[in-house]
Amino acid sequence: MEFGIFSLLPPVLAIALTLATKNVVLSLFIGIFVGATMLHGFNPLLGVFESFNTYLISNIASRWNATVLTYGALFGGLVAILQRTGGAEALGTAVSRKVSSVKQTQIATWLFGVVIFFEDYFNALTVGNVMRPVNDKMKVPREKLAYIVDSTAAPICLLVPVSTWVVYVMGLIGTEYERLNLDGTPYLVYLSTIPYNLYAILAFILVLFIIVTKIEFGPMVKAEHRTATTGMLYEEDASPPSSKEITEMQPKEDTEPRMINLILPIVVLVGLIFPLFLWTGNYPENDFITAIGESDGAISIALSAFAAGVVGIVLGISQGIFKISEAVETYVSGMKGMVLTYIILILAWGIGDIATELGTGEYVAGLAETALPIWLIGPVLFIAAGIIAFTTGTSYGTFAITVPIAIPVAVAVNFPLEAAIAAVLGGGIFGDHCSPISDTTVLSSTGSSCDHVDHTKTQMPYALLAAICAAIGFLLVGLNIPIFIIIPLMIVVLYLGGRLATNLWGYSRL
């Protein structure tokens, strides 16, 4: 059955209700119910049954999803151990001595996000959890921390050509090149898209602009004012996905905070990732890049988080901080603290499946295939990918829908291929950044312990500014302006746009 424009109804309804009510769980379930009812003869009883049977329970049973939930639980346990052993407190004390301002703290968070470039889920959880105590101590709103984390994670994964994203995108490119008999090595084609990935570049740079210039606009102004005047890190009625069992767990009074209790587990956590990526990616039978791309990222991260947790427990026991029974109790308490995250993720996956079955992505992509002048191809592909990612909550799914459209369209009208591919990649990240049903947005909220809806609302104006500048940049690509001119020009426009938005809808602390 063709649903046409009505294929947008369930995801748009879920997003609108989420933003209006701040009740993300109920809003997502309503979206799933409406979609399931549409897909099953508009029978509401079947809609309820299939909501659970097909779109919730089946998602829990998926190996990939189950592994993501597992490493979410293991991260929760690890963070609880780092809190209880005093490692997180020691880091906060040490960094506070090195940094003398909010700006330096936020730059340190941004740089940490750059270092964790190989996997966006891992980036969001690790950077948010490790840097949260430091940012809390410097009175940085949780919304600002979540923004820095989220707007660094996915962009850096696309801009650094060694990540779990790379081979996935290479596979999509290779399939289309083979189908159309085009010349080019997928990896080299991917490398050529990097300078054209204007949204990723601009979103990444905008974070630094916001930090350095101290400009604020949109709902983030309210968050900054709240923290500055009351010291409250989040709204009184906020519901962070990670519970207070994790974020407010404190070491015992007689525990001496030691940096080793955080540094050694984090070294184990990060140090095991690449070896496990290579091992699960069948290296050296596969070359390095292929092995990274074909690795089982979820199980690699889960095992790393488990090993880091074990190291943290051993350190705590060896220092007399707790006994084995207390360590297990602490670890399990941290896992329990992730329950709301699990629920939101499962519901987000369900609404994504609904959108796929309704043909939401194909409908939006089809609108972009209409005859257009060449100078509009780039902006239209970018905007279409953004809408698909916003309504489906998935960058990967958006890439799978739009790359096979972008390449033939670019070939047909003689638009630069690398720019067309970059447009849909950047659009996918943009829509993902704005969408409250995106799993990476959920995990950024979780790692930063920020109310999910508050994070989405405060990040959206910044994402829109970067997206407007990127769309203008793609228009200039269609007018044959060289990319080495477009990038610095758009950076200037980004800065001026931020200043204008601040004058109209915010303030500057300079």
C-alpha positions in Angstrom: 0.0 0.0 0.0 1.3 3.4 -1.0 0.9 5.9 1.9 2.5 8.9 0.2 2.6 12.0 2.3 0.8 10.1 5.1 4.0 8.1 5.6 5.3 11.1 7.4 2.5 11.0 10.0 3.9 8.6 12.7 7.4 10.0 13.0 6.3 13.6 12.7 3.6 13.0 15.3 6.1 11.3 17.6 8.5 14.2 17.2 5.9 16.9 17.7 4.5 15.3 20.8 8.0 14.8 22.2 8.8 18.4 21.8 5.4 19.6 23.1 5.0 17.4 26.1 8.6 16.4 27.0 7.3 12.9 27.5 9.5 11.1 25.0 8.4 7.6 26.0 4.7 8.1 25.6 5.2 10.2 22.4 7.3 7.6 20.7 4.8 4.8 21.6 1.9 6.8 20.2 3.9 7.2 17.0 4.6 3.5 16.8 0.9 2.7 17.5 -0.4 5.0 14.8 2.1 3.6 12.3 1.3 0.0 13.2 -2.4 0.7 12.9 -1.9 2.2 9.4 0.2 -0.8 8.3 -2.4 -3.3 9.5 -5.6 -2.3 7.9 -6.2 0.7 10.2 -7.3 -1.8 12.9 -6.4 -0.3 16.3 -6.4 -3.7 18.0 -3.9 -5.1 15.6 -2.0 -1.8 15.9 -1.5 -2.4 19.7 -0.6 -6.1 19.1 1.9 -5.3 16.4 3.4 -2.3 18.3 4.7 -4.8 20.8 5.1 -7.9 18.8 6.8 -6.5 15.7 8.3 -3.1 16.6 9.3 -3.4 20.3 9.9 -7.1 21.1 11.6 -7.8 17.8 13.9 -4.9 18.2 15.0 -6.2 21.6 15.6 -9.6 20.0 17.8 -8.2 17.3 21.5 -9.1 17.9 22.8 -5.7 17.1 20.2 -3.9 19.2 20.7 -6.3 22.1 24.4 -5.8 22.0 23.9 -2.0 22.1 21.7 -2.4 25.1 24.3 -4.6 26.7 27.2 -2.2 26.3 24.9 0.5 27.5 24.4 -1.5 30.7 28.2 -2.2 31.0 28.9 1.5 30.6 26.4 2.3 33.4 28.2 -0.2 35.6 31.6 1.2 34.7 30.6 4.8 35.4 29.2 3.8 38.8 32.5 2.1 39.7 34.5 5.2 38.6 32.3 7.3 40.8 32.5 5.1 43.8 36.2 4.6 43.7 36.8 8.3 43.5 38.4 8.3 40.1 35.9 10.7 38.6 36.2 13.0 41.5 40.0 12.9 41.2 39.8 13.8 37.5 37.5 16.7 38.3 39.9 18.0 40.9 42.9 17.6 38.7 41.3 19.3 35.6 39.9 22.1 37.8 43.5 22.9 38.8 44.6 23.0 35.2 41.7 24.9 33.8 40.8 28.3 35.2 37.6 29.0 33.2 34.5 27.5 31.7 36.0 28.1 28.3 39.0 25.9 29.0 36.8 23.2 30.4 34.6 23.1 27.3 37.6 23.2 25.0 39.1 20.2 26.9 35.7 18.4 26.3 35.8 19.3 22.6 39.4 18.0 22.2 38.5 14.7 24.0 35.7 14.3 21.5 38.3 14.7 18.7 40.4 11.9 20.2 37.5 9.4 20.3 37.1 9.6 16.5 36.4 5.9 15.6 32.9 5.3 16.8 30.1 7.7 17.5 28.2 5.7 20.2 31.4 5.1 22.1 32.3 8.8 21.7 29.0 10.0 23.1 29.0 7.8 26.1 32.7 8.1 27.0 33.2 11.8 26.5 29.9 12.6 28.3 30.6 10.4 31.3 34.2 11.2 31.8 33.9 15.0 31.3 30.6 15.5 33.1 32.0 15.8 36.7 34.5 18.4 35.4 31.9 20.4 33.6 29.5 20.1 36.6 32.2 21.6 38.9 32.7 24.5 36.5 28.9 25.0 36.4 28.5 24.2 32.7 24.8 23.4 32.0 24.2 19.8 31.1 22.5 21.0 27.9 25.8 22.7 26.8 27.8 19.5 27.6 25.4 17.4 25.6 25.7 19.8 22.7 29.5 19.7 22.7 29.4 15.8 22.9 26.7 15.3 20.2 28.1 17.8 17.7 31.6 16.3 17.9 30.8 12.6 17.8 29.2 12.0 14.4 31.0 14.8 12.5 34.4 13.6 13.5 33.6 10.0 12.6 32.9 11.2 9.0 35.8 13.6 8.8 38.5 11.1 10.0 38.9 8.4 7.3 39.4 5.5 9.8 36.1 4.8 11.7 33.2 2.3 11.7 31.3 4.7 9.4 33.9 4.6 6.6 33.5 1.1 5.2 29.7 1.3 5.5 29.7 4.3 3.3 32.3 2.8 1.0 30.1 -0.2 0.5 27.2 2.0 -0.6 29.5 4.0 -2.9 31.1 0.8 -4.4 27.7 -0.7 -5.2 26.5 2.3 -7.2 29.9 2.7 -8.9 29.7 -0.9 -10.1 26.1 -0.6 -11.1 26.7 2.5 -13.2 30.1 1.3 -14.5 32.0 4.3 -13.0 35.7 4.3 -12.5 37.0 4.9 -9.0 38.1 3.1 -5.8 35.4 3.5 -3.1 37.9 4.5 -0.4 39.5 7.2 -2.6 36.0 8.4 -3.6 35.2 8.6 0.1 38.3 10.6 0.8 37.3 13.0 -2.0 34.0 13.7 -0.2 35.6 14.9 3.0 36.3 18.5 1.9 32.7 18.7 0.6 31.1 17.5 3.8 30.2 21.0 4.7 27.8 20.3 7.5 30.2 18.0 9.4 32.9 20.6 9.1 30.8 23.6 10.0 29.0 21.8 12.9 32.3 20.8 14.3 33.8 24.3 14.0 30.6 25.9 15.3 31.1 24.1 18.7 34.5 25.8 19.0 33.0 29.2 17.9 30.4 28.9 20.6 32.9 28.1 23.2 35.5 30.7 22.3 33.3 33.6 21.5 30.8 32.9 24.4 27.9 33.6 22.1 24.5 31.9 22.9 21.2 31.9 21.2 17.9 30.0 21.3 16.8 27.9 24.3 20.5 27.5 25.3 20.3 31.1 26.6 17.8 30.0 29.2 19.9 27.0 30.3 23.0 29.2 30.6 21.1 31.9 32.6 19.6 29.2 34.9 23.0 27.8 35.8 24.7 31.2 36.1 22.0 32.5 38.5 20.9 29.4 40.4 23.7 26.9 40.0 21.2 24.3 38.7 22.8 22.2 36.0 19.5 21.2 34.5 15.8 22.1 34.8 13.9 21.3 38.0 11.5 18.9 36.1 14.3 17.4 33.9 14.5 13.6 33.5 18.0 12.7 32.4 18.2 9.2 30.7 20.9 8.1 33.1 19.6 8.2 36.7 21.0 9.8 39.8 22.1 6.3 40.9 25.0 6.8 38.4 25.6 10.6 38.2 25.3 11.4 41.9 27.0 8.3 43.3 29.8 9.4 45.6 32.8 7.6 47.2 32.8 6.9 50.9 34.0 9.7 53.2 37.3 7.9 54.0 38.1 7.2 50.3 41.1 9.0 48.9 40.3 10.1 45.3 43.0 8.8 43.0 43.5 9.5 39.3 44.7 6.0 38.7 41.2 4.7 39.5 39.9 6.5 36.4 42.9 6.6 34.2 43.7 2.9 34.2 40.1 1.8 33.4 39.8 4.4 30.6 43.1 3.4 29.1 41.9 -0.2 29.1 38.5 0.9 27.6 40.1 2.9 24.8 43.2 0.7 24.3 41.2 -2.4 23.7 38.9 -0.9 21.0 41.2 -1.0 18.0 42.6 -4.5 18.7 39.1 -5.8 19.1 37.9 -3.9 16.0 40.7 -5.6 14.0 40.1 -9.0 15.6 36.4 -9.0 14.9 37.0 -7.5 11.5 39.2 -10.6 10.6 42.6 -8.8 10.4 45.1 -9.6 8.9 43.1 -11.6 6.3 41.3 -8.3 5.6 43.4 -5.1 5.2 43.4 -2.5 8.0 40.6 -0.3 6.6 38.4 -3.2 5.6 38.9 -4.8 9.0 37.8 -1.7 10.8 34.8 -1.3 8.6 33.7 -4.9 8.9 34.4 -5.2 12.6 31.6 -5.9 15.1 31.7 -2.5 16.7 29.1 -3.2 19.3 30.6 -6.4 20.8 34.1 -4.8 20.6 32.9 -1.8 22.7 30.9 -4.1 25.1 34.0 -6.2 25.8 36.1 -3.1 26.3 33.6 -1.7 28.7 33.4 -5.0 30.6 37.2 -5.2 30.9 37.5 -1.6 32.1 34.8 -2.3 34.7 36.7 -5.4 35.9 39.9 -3.3 36.2 38.0 -0.6 38.2 36.6 -3.2 40.6 40.0 -4.8 41.1 41.5 -1.3 41.9 38.7 -0.6 44.4 39.1 -3.9 46.2 42.9 -3.7 46.3 42.6 -0.2 47.9 40.0 -1.4 50.5 37.3 0.9 49.0 34.8 -1.9 48.9 34.5 -5.7 49.2 33.5 -7.8 46.2 29.9 -7.9 47.2 29.7 -4.1 47.5 31.5 -3.8 44.1 28.9 -6.0 42.4 26.1 -4.1 44.1 27.6 -0.8 42.9 28.1 -2.2 39.3 24.5 -3.5 39.1 23.2 -0.2 40.5 24.9 1.6 37.6 23.3 -0.9 35.1 19.9 -0.2 36.6 20.5 3.5 36.2 20.4 3.1 32.4 16.8 1.7 32.3 15.3 4.9 30.8 17.9 4.9 28.1 17.1 1.3 27.2 13.4 2.2 26.9 14.0 5.2 24.7 16.4 3.4 22.4 13.9 0.5 21.9 11.1 2.9 21.1 13.4 5.0 18.8 14.3 1.8 16.9 10.6 0.9 16.7 9.6 4.2 15.2 12.5 3.9 12.7 11.2 0.5 11.6 7.7 2.0 11.2 9.1 4.8 9.0 10.9 2.2 6.9 7.8 0.1 6.3 5.7 3.1 5.5 8.2 4.3 2.9 8.9 7.6 4.6 12.4 7.9 3.4 11.6 6.8 -0.2 8.7 9.4 -0.3 11.0 12.3 0.8 13.8 11.0 -1.5 11.4 10.8 -4.5 10.5 14.5 -4.0 14.2 15.3 -4.4 14.4 13.4 -7.8 12.2 15.9 -9.6 13.9 17.9 -12.4 16.0 20.7 -10.9 18.6 23.2 -12.2 22.1 21.9 -11.4 22.8 24.6 -8.9 19.9 23.4 -6.7 21.0 19.7 -6.8 23.3 19.9 -3.8 21.0 21.9 -1.5 18.0 19.7 -2.3 20.0 16.4 -1.7 21.2 17.9 1.6 17.8 19.0 2.7 16.1 15.7 1.6 18.6 13.7 3.6 18.1 15.9 6.6 14.3 15.4 6.5 14.7 11.6 6.1 17.1 11.4 9.1 14.9 13.7 11.2 11.8 11.6 10.6 13.5 8.2 10.8 16.1 8.9 13.5 18.9 7.1 11.7 21.9 8.4 9.8 22.8 4.9 8.5 19.3 4.3 7.2 19.4 7.7 5.5 22.7 7.0 3.8 21.3 3.7 2.5 18.3 5.5 1.0 20.0 8.6 -0.4 23.4 7.5 -1.7 21.9 5.3 -4.4 19.8 8.3 -5.4 22.5 11.0 -5.2 25.1 9.2 -7.4 22.8 8.6 -10.4 21.3 12.0 -10.2 24.8 13.6 -10.1 25.9 11.6 -13.1 22.7 12.5 -15.0 23.1 16.2 -14.6 26.9 16.3 -14.4 27.0 17.5 -10.8 30.3 16.8 -8.9 29.9 13.2 -7.5 31.9 13.8 -4.4 29.7 16.9 -3.6 26.5 14.9 -4.1 27.7 12.1 -1.8 28.8 14.6 0.8 25.5 16.4 0.6 23.5 13.3 1.7 26.1 12.3 4.3 26.0 15.8 5.8 22.2 15.9 5.6 22.0 12.6 7.4 24.0 13.9 10.3 22.1 17.2 10.4 18.7 15.4 10.6 20.1 13.1 13.2 21.3 16.1 15.3 17.8 17.6 15.3 15.8 14.5 15.8 14.6 13.4 19.3 14.1 9.9 18.0 17.8 9.5 17.0 19.7 6.9 18.9 22.9 8.9 18.9 21.0 11.9 20.3 19.7 9.6 23.0 23.2 8.4 23.9 24.6 11.9 23.9 21.9 12.8 26.4 22.7 9.7 28.4 26.4 10.3 28.5 25.9 13.9 29.6 23.0 13.0 31.9 20.9 15.7 30.3 17.2 15.7 29.8 16.7 14.3 26.3 14.1 16.8 25.1 16.1 19.7 26.6 19.2 18.6 24.7 17.3 18.3 21.4 15.7 21.8 21.8 18.9 23.6 22.8 21.0 21.9 20.1 18.5 22.4 17.2 19.2 26.2 16.6 22.9 25.6 16.4 22.4 22.6 14.0 20.1 24.7 11.9 22.7 27.5 11.6 25.4 25.0 10.4 22.8 23.5 8.0 21.9 26.8 6.5 25.5 27.6 5.8 26.1 24.1 4.4 23.1 24.4 2.1 24.5 27.8 0.8 27.9 26.1 0.3 26.3 23.3 -1.8 24.5 26.0 -3.9 27.9 27.6 -4.6 29.3 24.1 -5.6 26.5 24.0 -8.2 27.7 27.4 -9.5 31.2 25.9 -10.0 32.9 27.9 -7.1 36.0 25.9 -6.0 35.7 24.2 -2.6 38.9 25.8 -1.3 37.1 29.1 -1.6 33.7 27.8 -0.3 35.0 26.4 3.0 36.6 29.6 4.4 33.7 31.7 3.0 31.2 29.5 4.8 33.2 29.6 8.0 33.0 33.4 7.9 29.2 33.2 7.1 28.9 30.8 10.0 30.5 33.2 12.4 28.5 36.2 11.2 25.3 34.1 11.3 26.1 33.2 14.9 26.6 36.8 15.8 23.3 37.8 14.0 21.4 35.0 15.8 22.9 36.2 19.1 21.8 39.7 18.5 18.3 38.6 17.6 17.8 35.7 20.0 20.5 35.5 22.6 23.4 37.2 24.2 27.2 37.3 24.3 29.2 37.1 27.6 32.1 39.0 26.1 
